[in-house]
Amino acid sequence: MTNELLWLSMLLVNFFAILFAYKKFGKIGLYVWIPISILMANIQVVLLVDLFGFGTTLGNIVYASGFLVTDILSENHGEQDAKRAVSIGFFSIVSMTIIMQISVLFRPSEISEGVQNFQSVKTIFSFMPRLVVSGMVAYYISQRHDVWAFAFWKRKFKGEKHLWIRNNLSTMSSQLIDNAIFSILAFWGVFPTHVILEIFWTTYVMKFVVAAIDTPFLYFARYLARKDMIGGLDISDKKQNSTEVDSYA
């Protein structure tokens, strides 16, 4: 199977997993997905592959899936729930980074398997401080912008036929901000300008494609909410959800 087919398969698995978590556990399922996606993205970012003729990392899909989560929360439950998810994600990044940075300082066991396993984990989590801080800043600003932009376009374009507009305008602009912030903070002065621009555009193209493909999944998530097919919600949550959806119908 080619890398492109594997990439598409992984993309679909990510999006269907989000829908399953939402249908089964409600908002809690979406909140749980945020730390899951961040952990996976930080592991996959070290996996470099060739896709569609250029090199990229596998972390782009799962990182971009966080924008689908906040869009579902914004659409079905409101802006404050989406902001809460962003805060959970930022807390996850900070706590995971600190704990794993301490973990890799330990002296490994003398057993050969122990040393090999330790080095493998250290390779993944021994990030340069500049990259870590750049990622944190880019994540928080871009995700908060995504929540704000989705709410802004939701007020401008009401009705079911405009959901794809607010989804794509908010996500694609936010990912542009995310890429710009990270590329400048992480690579400015390290690589030549043309290399930074190449990293910026190739990464953004992948995220742009993911954002376009996630639109049908957002529609389906709204359908689940309207049909009261979401699990894990108490009565007050369902009432709030019904009011939020109906007000923008």
Protein Blocks (a to p, Z undefined) as FASTA:
>chain_A
ZZklmmmmmmmmmmmmmmmmmmmnommlmmmmmmmmmmmmmmmmmmccdeehiacdfklm
mmmmmmmmmmmmmmmnojklmmmmmmmmmmmmmmmmmmmmmmmmpccdfbfklmmmmmmm
mmmmmccfklmmmmmmmmmmmmmmmmmmmmmmmmmmgcjklmmmmmmmmmmmmmmmmmmm
mmmmmmgokacfklmmmmmmmmmmmmmmmmmmmmmmmmmmmmmmmnopaghiafklmmmm
mmmmmmmZZ
